[in-house]
Each structure stands twice: as C-alpha cells, then as structure tokens.
Amino acid sequence: MKRLTDQELLDLLDDTESDRAERKQSFKGDTPSKSRQAVCAFANDLPNHNEPGILFVGVRDDGTPSHEPITDRLLQSLADMKTDGNILPMPVISVEKRLLKGAEMAVVVVMPSDMPPVKFEGRIWIRTGPRRAIANEQEERILIEKRRYKNLPFDLYPIPTAHITDLSRVIFEAEFLPAAFASDVLEENGRSYEERLASCKMIVSPTDTTPTVLGLLALGKSPQDFLRGASIQFLRIDGIHLEDPVVDEEEMGGAVVEMLRRVEEKLRAHNRSAVDVTSNATHEIEHPYPMAALLQIVYNAVFHRTYERTNAPIRVYWFNDRIEVNSPGGPYGNVTPENFGQPGVTDYRNPNIGDILKTFGFIQGFGRGIAIARKEMQKNGNPPIEFQTNQSLVLCTLRKKP
C-alpha cells in the first residue's frame, strides 16, 4: 500500500466536498459506528476512483485540528475496524499517526475493495459526494458489476458445471439472509432472488447465475460434487499410531454449516469427561480437551485451507494421546512457516469464506482463532499446541491433558 505524502493528505483534508475524505474530531460516542460506515463506503468506491479513501481522526469538519490525543489505544481501536468482523468482506486499511497542520492526527487509509459490495452490519454504505448513504438497488448492481472485472480470490471463482439450482434457496432465505443483512434492508422487496445471490457473491451476477465456489460451500446441496476435497474426514483411532484399530470414522460433507455442525457433534461425543469426586469438596468435571480449542482449530482449517486443485479433505484424526488436524495448503501470503501463529501475523487465502463463517456465527472476528485455542488449552492444563507447516499442509497437534 502506497504511503500518502503530507501534501496529498493536506489536499484531502482541506477539500470539504471530496468523497475520498471524512473527518472526525474524536473516536467517542457514536463515532466508531460512523467511522465504520465511512470505511465501508470507501472500500466500495462507487465513484470508481481506484484511489484510497481517508478517515481523519482529530480533525474538525472544516479541516482544522481538534487536538484530540492520538494514543496507542486509539490507533489500536482504529485498526480493529479491519478484523472485528463488522465490515465484510474485510477491508484493506492502514492506520498511522501523522503530524499535519502542526497537530497529531490519526490517519486511516482505506483501499478500494476487489470484492464489492462491502457491508457494515448488514448494510451496503457508499459515498455520494461528501455524504454517506446506503446503496439503492441500482448502486448495488453497479458494485456487483465492478467485482466481475477484478482479480478475484479463488473462493469467488465461478464453477461452470454448476447451476443456480444446485444452491439451496431455503438455506439462503431462511438462514443466511437474516444473519447477513439488517432487517430493514430485507424488508425492501425490490431485489430479485438472483440479485440477492449476486450481492452476497453466491453467483457471478444477476444475469450470469453461475454459482461461485463461495456459493457452493455456503449454500450448495452437494458441494462435493464440484469441490471434491471440501469435506472433513474424522477418524477415532484406538491407539497412538495410524495403523492401530479405527473405532469410529465419518466423512462429513454438505455445505459449510452442515459440515461444521456434524463435526462439532462428533468432537463432543468423543470428548468424554471425567468427574473428580476426591480432591475437592464439590464435583469437578474435567475434559481431556477444551471444546473451544478444538472448534477454533477446525474452523481455522475450514477458513484457511486451499480448495483449489486438490481433492484432499481436512483430516481430524483422534488418537488416544493426541488429536491431529491436517489442513491442505500451507501458509499463505504474509504468513510463512517461520512466523506462523505469531500474534498479529495474518493473511487470508479465502476472505469470503471467512465472511460466511462470521455470518453463520462460527467465528466472532478474524486472526484470533489460534490465540483463543492456545489460551483454552493452557486453562485446561493441556500441553501447548504444536504446528508443522510446509508448502502443502498445516498440521496442528493438540495433546491430551495429563
């Protein structure tokens, strides 16, 4: 991301009619919500500037400094707008403290999204001159058309052999839409079924109803007919070696929601508890593994695995002394084998699948799954989680509580 010069920032700061700049005196009250609306609008880039939008904090409406203290806590709060899961898909932003007009200001630079429309709390925000507004039907169509000419991630690729009838309308209308959009937006009846699917990136466009990878994974009646490896293979092995007897096995397919609900049931069934009635006055129930850690690691595997050019499933192998979760596809982008799992080091092979997991309630934010799993393992008394990575896999090993 190009760093804007002081002069470029000053030009935007002083242009009160610009649709590329928004000014906030502070980050208090309802400003965090309005700032997220602005970030969403800049990411949608309806005027098609193909230039970043800027959110200034510490500035009055006329462009003069408000002298708001620009603390590390404020900068962190601004950075959290990217990963807290309220703006979907995740925006590309940078946050820094700059000295402009003799005063410190926080500057949030928002890049135009490759995957519009972008939503904040279920609403598609755009800029119309210096004002923010919710996109109408025509503006939403324009954003969908913009997406067709971008360099898209694989989870938005069309699957030419699939048809719109391969998507479950029941899941889309009864489960996904109420979770993805605000109720007042859903009450507007002007959008057709195809337009709604396209807005959610489930098909290419209202006129080209070819399902995308995302559409099949989120709504597909049988996604594995088109994405052979998009499943989870579970084995419960009575021993510590792969050749030991298998006492339970299941191949879990279907759309993401069905698949993850089935794997959660399986994990809970095998995570048998022990009741301690001797060491304390009250009974204590102990689990060999914390369920929150198991689920976070599986969600992480579904989110970050590669779905492209592979028939390999996610493998969850439960041994007597450990659980191994093997995810196809190695580290991606900024994440390398050397920095894998370090706090703050994240990148997203499948950003739109992350949106689906957030919408359906499996994850609450982004970049926190491994940290949550590590914390839960420590609280439960388990050894630290082990990771093995290379260019083709990520293997996560969770060891049983002693």
N, C-alpha and C positions, 0 to 999 in steps of 0.2 A: 504493500500500500504506500503510495507516494505521500510524503510529508509535506503539507502545505506550508508555504513561506508566510512570514509575518504579514507581508503586504497583501497576499491573497486572502488571508483571514481578515485583515482590516477592511478590504474592499467589501467582503460579505457582511462584516459587522456593521458597516455604515449604510448598506443598501437595504433600507427598511421594506422595500417592495419585493425583495428577492424570494423566490420559492425554494432556495437552497440554504436558507439560514433561519434559525429560530433562536430566540434569546430568552433566558430565564435569569431572574435576579438571584434565586437560590434554588435549593433542591428540597424544599419543605412543603408541607400541606399536600395539595393535590398535584404539585409539580412533578413528582415521579411518574404519575399516571399520564399526564400530558406530555411529558418528555418521551415516554414510550410510544405514544401516538405519533409524535414527531419522527422518531427513529423509524417506525413502521412506514410512515409516509415517504421519508427519504429513501428507504430501501425499495419501495415500489417505483419511484422515479417515473411517475405518469408522464411528465413533460418530455421524457426521454433525453435528458441532458447527458446521460452517461458520465456524470461527474458526481463527486460526493456531496452529500448534504451535511451541514454543520449545525450542531447544537451547542450554543454557548451558555455556560452557567457562570453567573457572576456579572451579568450584563442587564441593564435596563432596556426597555423597549426601544429607546432612542439610540441605543448603541453605546451609551456611556457606562463606565464600570459601576457596579453596585458595591464593590469591595467586600463581597462575601468571602470568608476564609476558605481557601481551597486546600482542604486537608486530605491526608491519605485515605481516611474513611469515606470522604465524599467521592474521591476518584474510584474507590472500590465499589461503592454503590452504583456509580455510573457504569462501570464495567460489568456489573451483574445484570444489566439490562440485556446483555447478549445471551447469557446462559440460564436465566431463571425460568425459562420455558414459557413466558407470557407472550413473546413475539415469535411467531412461527411462519416459515422456517427461520432458523437462527440468522440474525443479521451479521454482516461483517462490519465491525466497528473498531476504532482505536480511541483511547482516552488518554489525554495528557494535560499537564498544567502548562500554560503559556503566559508570558508577560506581554500584554498588549495595552496600549494607551496608559502605560505606567502602572498597571494593576495586574494582579494574578487573576486568571480566568481558567475554568475547566473547558476543554475543547473536545467534543465528541464528534469524530469524523465517521460518517455512515456511507458505505459504498452501495451503489445500486445492486439489487439482488438479481442473480441469474435465474431465480425461481419464483417470480411473482405469480399470483398475488401473495403478499405477506400480510399476516393478520396479527392484530393485538387484541387479546381477549375476545376472539371470535368476530372481530370487525376489521374490514379492509380500509385502512386510512391512506389518504392521498393528500398531496399539496395542490391547491388551486390558488396560484399567486402566493401572497403571504399568509393565506389561511389554510388550516387543516379541515378536512371533511371526510365523511365516509363515502366510499365509492358507490356510485349507482350502477345499474346493470350494464350500461354501455361502457363505462370506465373499467368495470371488471372484465369485460370482453377484451378491451384493449390490452390490459395487463396479461391476460391469457395468451393473446397473440404474440406479445413480446417474448414470452417464455419459449415459444416454438423456435426461435432463431438464436437461442443461446447455446453455449457449450454445456450440456446438461450432465449431471451425475448419472451413474448407471441406474439408480432407483427411479429415474424419470424416463428411462428409455421405453419406447413402445414395444409391445410384443406382437408382431404382425399376425401370428397364428391365432391370437386370442380375439374374442368378440365381446361386445358390451354385455351380452347375455351370460358370459362367464363370471360376471360380478353379481354379488348378492345385493339386490335392491333393499331387501329387508334390513340387512346389517347397516347399510349406508343410511337409510332414512330413520331407522329406529334407534341405532346405537351411535353411529359416527357423527351425523349432523348435529344432534342435540349437544354432543360433547365438544364439537369443533366451533360452533357458531353461537353467538348471543341470541337469546330468544326473540328479540325484536327484529333481528335480521332474518330469522327463519320465518317470521310471520309475513314477510313480504313474499307474495306468491308469483312474482313476475318471472322468476328464473325457472327454466325447464330442468328436468332430471339431468339431461346431458350437460347443461350449463353448470349445474351444481357439481357434477362429477369432474368437469374440466377445471373448475375453480379450485377443487381440492386435489388436483393433479392425478386423479384416478384414470383419466383418459387424456388423449392428446389435446383435443379441443372439442367444442360442441359440434363441429362439422366433421371432424375425424375422430370417431368414437373408439379408436383402437385403445385397449387398456394399456396402461403403463405397468412396469414392474411393481411400483408402489400400489397401484390399484389392485393387482392380483394378490399381493401379500396382505393388503388390508381388507379386501372385500371378496377375494376370489372364492368361488365354490369349491374349486380343486386346484389351488395354485401349483401344486407339484406336477400337474400335467404339463406345465410350461416352464417351471423352475424346479428341476428335479431334485436339487440339493436343499431346497428351502424347507427343511424339516429338522426335528430333533430326535436323535436315536438315544434311548435310555437303556442301560444295562445295569442290573444289580448282580454283582459277582460275589459269590461266597468264597472269599479268599483275598489274596493280595497280588495275584498275578492274573494276567489276561486269560491264560489258559485254564484257570480254575472254573468250577461249575457256575453257570448262569442260573439264578433263581427267579429272575424277573426281567422281562425285556418288552419294549414297546417302541414303535416308530410313530412319532407324533407329527401329523401333518395338518392340513387345513390352513385357514387364514391365521394371521398372527395372534389374534385374540384367542381363538380356539386352541391353538398350539400352546400358548403360554399358560392358559388355564389348565390344560391337561398336564403339563409338566409340573405345575405347582401342586396339583393333587398328588402326583406320583412322588414328588420330593417329600411332601408332608406325610404320606403313608409310610415311607421308609425312615423318616427321621424320628424313630421311636424314642420316647422319653423314659428316663429312669427317675424314680421317686426316692429321695433321700429322707428316711424317717429316723435317722440316728444322730446326725451331727447338729441338728437344730431343734428348737422347741416346736417349730412348725414344719410341715412337709415342704420340701423344695423339689420342684420338677426340673430336671436337667435334660437338655437335648445334646446329642453328640455334635450337632452343627446348629448355628443360629440361622433360622429360616431367612431372615432379611439378607444375610450374606449370600446364601445360595441363590436367592432370587435375583439379587443385583448382578451376580456374575453371569447368570443365564440371560438376563435382559441385555447385559453388555455384549454378550456373544451375538444375540439376535441383531442388535443395533449395528455392531462394528464389523461383522463378518463380511466376506465377499460373496456376492450372489452371481458374479459374472464368471462364465467359463469354468464352472465347477459343478459336479454332481454330488459333492461331499456334504453330508449333513453336519450339524453341530452334534458332537458326541458327549453325552453325560454318562460317565462310567463310575459307578458307585462300588468301591471295594470296601473290605472290612476295616481298613485303616485310613482311607482317604477317598475323596471324590475328585475326579479329573474332568474338566470341561475343556474340550478341544474345539476351537473355532477356526474354520477355514479362512485363510487370508491373514497375512502378517500385519505388522504395524503400518499405518497409513499416514502420508503427508508429513506433518511436523513431528509425528511420533515415530521414534526409532527404537530398535532393541535396547539401545543404551539408556534412553530416557523414559522407557515405557513405565507407566504407573506413577510417575513423579507428579506431585501436585502442580496444577496449572498447565500441564503439557497435554493438549488435546488437539484432535483433528477429527474430521467426520467424513468417512467414506460414503455413508448413506444418510445424509442430513434429513431427508424427508421421511425415512423410516423412523428416525428419532422423533419427528413430529407426531407420527402415528402412535408411538409408544407413550408419548406425553399426553396426547389427546385421549387415549383409552385409559389413562391413569396408571400405567405400569411404572413410569418414571415421573419424578417431580421437576427435575431440572437436568442440566447437561454437565458432563465432566465430573460427576460426583460418585458414580457407581462404585468404582474401586475403593475410594476413600471410605464410603459407607461400609462396604464389605469388610475392609481391614479393621475398622472400628468395632463392628459387631463380632468379629472373630476374637478380637482381644478381650472384649467384655465377657464373652462366653468361656474364655480360658483355652481357646484353640491356639495352636502354633500359627505363626504368620503365614499368609497366603504366598504361594510360590508361583512365579510366572516364567515360562520358557517361550521365547519368540524366535521366529525366523521369517523369511520372506513368504512362507506359505501357510503358517499357522500361528495361533496363540494358544498355548496350553496353560491352563490355570489349575493348580493343585491345592485343594483345601484339605488339611489333615484333621483327623478326628480328635476331639477333646480327650486328653489323657484320662 
